Amino acid sequence: MTTPNDSDDAPRVPIVCPDCETTSRVPLSDVADAIERHNDQLHDGDAVAEVDPEIADRIADLVADELGLLENAE
């Protein structure tokens, strides 16, 4: 059975955990749950696993650009 989250064309986001030295890719719609579940199960709820920082920074830049927040930054 395939759900919308299992679709091959759904965007997948890299999640990294430096303590476990692991990286995985999860569907965009599952990112928050996957990070919370990993941190709860393996790190006593401490925020260790996260979206790959390079991806998070790029997304923040795209959003800021889309909102026009960078136009007057110079």
C-alpha positions as CSV (number, residue, x, y, z in Angstrom):
1,M,0.0,0.0,0.0
2,T,1.3,3.4,-1.0
3,T,0.3,6.5,0.9
4,P,0.9,10.1,-0.3
5,N,3.9,10.3,2.0
6,D,5.5,7.3,0.4
7,S,5.3,8.7,-3.1
8,D,8.5,8.6,-5.1
9,D,8.0,12.2,-6.3
10,A,7.4,13.6,-2.8
11,P,10.1,16.0,-1.6
12,R,12.5,14.3,0.8
13,V,14.5,16.2,3.4
14,P,17.8,15.2,4.8
15,I,17.8,14.7,8.6
16,V,21.2,14.5,10.4
17,C,22.1,13.3,13.8
18,P,25.7,14.1,14.8
19,D,25.6,12.0,17.9
20,C,24.5,8.8,16.1
21,E,26.5,9.8,13.0
22,T,23.5,9.1,10.8
23,T,21.7,10.8,8.0
24,S,18.3,9.9,6.5
25,R,15.9,11.4,4.1
26,V,12.2,11.6,5.0
27,P,9.2,13.0,3.2
28,L,8.7,16.7,3.8
29,S,5.4,16.1,5.5
30,D,7.1,13.7,8.0
31,V,10.1,15.8,9.0
32,A,8.9,17.1,12.4
33,D,7.5,13.8,13.5
34,A,10.7,11.9,12.4
35,I,13.0,14.3,14.3
36,E,10.8,14.3,17.4
37,R,10.6,10.5,17.4
38,H,14.3,10.1,16.9
39,N,15.2,12.5,19.6
40,D,12.7,11.1,22.0
41,Q,13.8,7.5,21.5
42,L,17.5,7.9,21.3
43,H,18.4,11.2,23.1
44,D,15.8,11.5,26.0
45,G,14.1,14.3,24.0
46,D,17.1,16.5,23.6
47,A,17.2,18.3,20.3
48,V,20.1,16.5,18.7
49,A,18.8,15.3,15.3
50,E,17.8,18.1,12.9
51,V,17.2,19.1,9.3
52,D,20.6,19.2,7.6
53,P,21.8,22.8,8.5
54,E,22.8,23.6,5.0
55,I,19.3,22.8,3.7
56,A,17.7,24.7,6.6
57,D,19.8,27.8,5.8
58,R,19.0,27.6,2.1
59,I,15.3,27.3,2.8
60,A,15.5,30.3,5.2
61,D,17.3,32.3,2.4
62,L,14.6,31.4,-0.1
63,V,11.8,32.4,2.2
64,A,13.5,35.7,3.1
65,D,14.0,36.4,-0.6
66,E,10.4,35.6,-1.4
67,L,9.2,37.9,1.4
68,G,11.4,40.7,0.2
69,L,13.4,40.7,3.5
70,L,16.8,40.8,1.7
71,E,16.0,43.7,-0.7
72,N,17.2,46.5,1.7
73,A,19.9,44.4,3.4
74,E,22.7,46.1,1.5
